[in-house]
Amino acid sequence: MAPEQPPPPGSSSSSAEEEDDFGYGLFPERRRGEAKQARSFLYNSLFTFNHKCQLMLKIALDSNPYARLLLDAMKNSGCTVFKDRHFSCEDCAGCVSGGFDSSTSQIVLCQNNIRHQSHMNRVVTHELIHAFDHCRAHVDWFNNVKHLACSEIRAANLSGDCSLMNEMLRFKFGLKQHHQTCVRDRAVRSILAVRKVSKEIAEKAVDEVFDSCFNDHEPFDRVPHSKQDAKYAYRDFQNRHRYYTNV
């Protein structure tokens, strides 16, 4: 799993002897070895977190340029995404906002923690980047922490997580190379949330792959620092092959 807004660094780490649950503890409805319970009519009815989550998800998929570009890119790569199959609104533990479950190729949206549309847009985009990486590459999510680090770097870099506005809302601004610092910090935090490794191991994994993964902007042709940037990137993506001709 790859949560979008993990708990503070260290809160999910433990000794090497403790068995790693790969982040499933944050998502009670899909813990390994537990059968998924059938949801009641009330669970999915109006005026519930689930209903609000479903509505915000539809808006994100229909109108958010980040999400629309990623959906088109995945379709072009042979991994068409279906709303009812590949997204699930669920209650989550702690302050986590979302995750990508590679075992089911499903994005989890934490309906009890996502309260407004802009937050939903970021979570959907962040997790779709993980899904895109899962589609295009042989990512070893469970055994290779550097693979996880790379996808977390890309998700933080390309999803808008580290936009100037979001960082100002976190009271973080004015630092040299601030965007890179934000991406690095959030990648480390995400690893610590879902892997029982030390902070030193997480930081080492991020440092070792940072340059190559930070500069990998696929399927965007640039880092979209704003919704307007994402609109331009989506337009360029649609036109990417328009002028190719056969010789």
Rosetta blueprint (number, residue, H / E / L):
1 M L
2 A L
3 P L
4 E L
5 Q L
6 P L
7 P L
8 P L
9 P L
10 G L
11 S L
12 S L
13 S L
14 S L
15 S L
16 A L
17 E L
18 E L
19 E L
20 D L
21 D L
22 F L
23 G L
24 Y H
25 G H
26 L H
27 F L
28 P H
29 E H
30 R H
31 R L
32 R L
33 G L
34 E L
35 A L
36 K L
37 Q L
38 A L
39 R L
40 S L
41 F H
42 L H
43 Y H
44 N H
45 S L
46 L L
47 F L
48 T L
49 F H
50 N H
51 H H
52 K H
53 C H
54 Q H
55 L H
56 M H
57 L H
58 K H
59 I H
60 A H
61 L H
62 D H
63 S H
64 N L
65 P H
66 Y H
67 A H
68 R H
69 L H
70 L H
71 L H
72 D H
73 A H
74 M H
75 K H
76 N H
77 S L
78 G L
79 C L
80 T L
81 V L
82 F L
83 K H
84 D H
85 R H
86 H H
87 F E
88 S E
89 C E
90 E E
91 D L
92 C L
93 A L
94 G L
95 C L
96 V L
97 S L
98 G E
99 G E
100 F E
101 D E
102 S L
103 S L
104 T L
105 S L
106 Q E
107 I E
108 V E
109 L E
110 C E
111 Q L
112 N L
113 N L
114 I L
115 R L
116 H L
117 Q H
118 S H
119 H H
120 M H
121 N H
122 R H
123 V H
124 V H
125 T H
126 H H
127 E H
128 L H
129 I H
130 H H
131 A H
132 F H
133 D H
134 H H
135 C H
136 R H
137 A L
138 H L
139 V L
140 D L
141 W L
142 F L
143 N L
144 N L
145 V H
146 K H
147 H H
148 L H
149 A H
150 C H
151 S H
152 E H
153 I H
154 R H
155 A H
156 A H
157 N H
158 L H
159 S L
160 G L
161 D L
162 C L
163 S L
164 L H
165 M H
166 N H
167 E H
168 M H
169 L H
170 R L
171 F L
172 K L
173 F L
174 G L
175 L L
176 K L
177 Q L
178 H H
179 H H
180 Q H
181 T H
182 C H
183 V H
184 R H
185 D H
186 R H
187 A H
188 V H
189 R H
190 S H
191 I H
192 L H
193 A H
194 V H
195 R L
196 K L
197 V L
198 S L
199 K H
200 E H
201 I H
202 A H
203 E H
204 K H
205 A H
206 V H
207 D H
208 E H
209 V H
210 F H
211 D H
212 S H
213 C H
214 F H
215 N L
216 D L
217 H L
218 E L
219 P L
220 F L
221 D L
222 R L
223 V L
224 P L
225 H L
226 S L
227 K H
228 Q H
229 D H
230 A H
231 K H
232 Y H
233 A H
234 Y H
235 R H
236 D H
237 F H
238 Q H
239 N L
240 R L
241 H L
242 R L
243 Y L
244 Y L
245 T L
246 N L
247 V L
